[in-house]
């Protein structure tokens, strides 16, 4: 029988390869905002959140206050807390508090999905193997993108930099086409974002707070129009 750690490593290979390409685009974006390759890599080594990192470097470039940056990251990354609560029900008895804290650092959307799909309980050996390659794949992709951003012509880096936005589109478009609640929330948040960008009364609001307001408003709209009924409820 295959050891849990080795099985986790194998399951993490596709995630690592996907992260390599996405974080390459992040590295280009980071140096494009004035960060050095070392700073970009340090961000990826201490964070593992594509949307959060992208929003973070934009706020850093705009010299946003620390409070604004913290609230923006809290709003964007709050879903990881919900994922961790859900995944905690599948962890076996060897997942002590320190081990849970270590794994929570790398509990991304993709890692959560793979771990949740495993039959039965999962332990720390499997989870450590699952998170290892994606973590270093994310950092390596950032390094390659950051170095490329300092060497390639500007028109090339601008073209490669939009890849990370393509990833976000790839995430939201398929479910939006099939599910009305997702489509409604996505269109509403996009329209609200455009208002913050172009409406004179709203365009003066800092980008971080605009992200927070769009996220909270879209979430409230989705909850109001498409509530999830509890089992056994009316």
Buried (B, 14 or more C-beta within 10 A) or exposed (E): EEEBBEBBBEBBEEBBEBBBBBBBBBBBBBBBEEBEBEBBBBBBBEBBBBBBBBBBBBBBBEEBEEEBBEBBBEBBBEEBEEBBEEBEEBBEEEBEEEBBEBBBEBBBBBBBEBBEEBEEEBBBBBBBBBBBBBBBBBBBBBBBBBBBBEEBEEEEBBEBBEBBEEBEEEEBEEEBEEEEBBBBBBEBBEEBBEEBEEEEEBEEEBBBBBBBBBBEBBBEBBEEEEEEEEEEEE
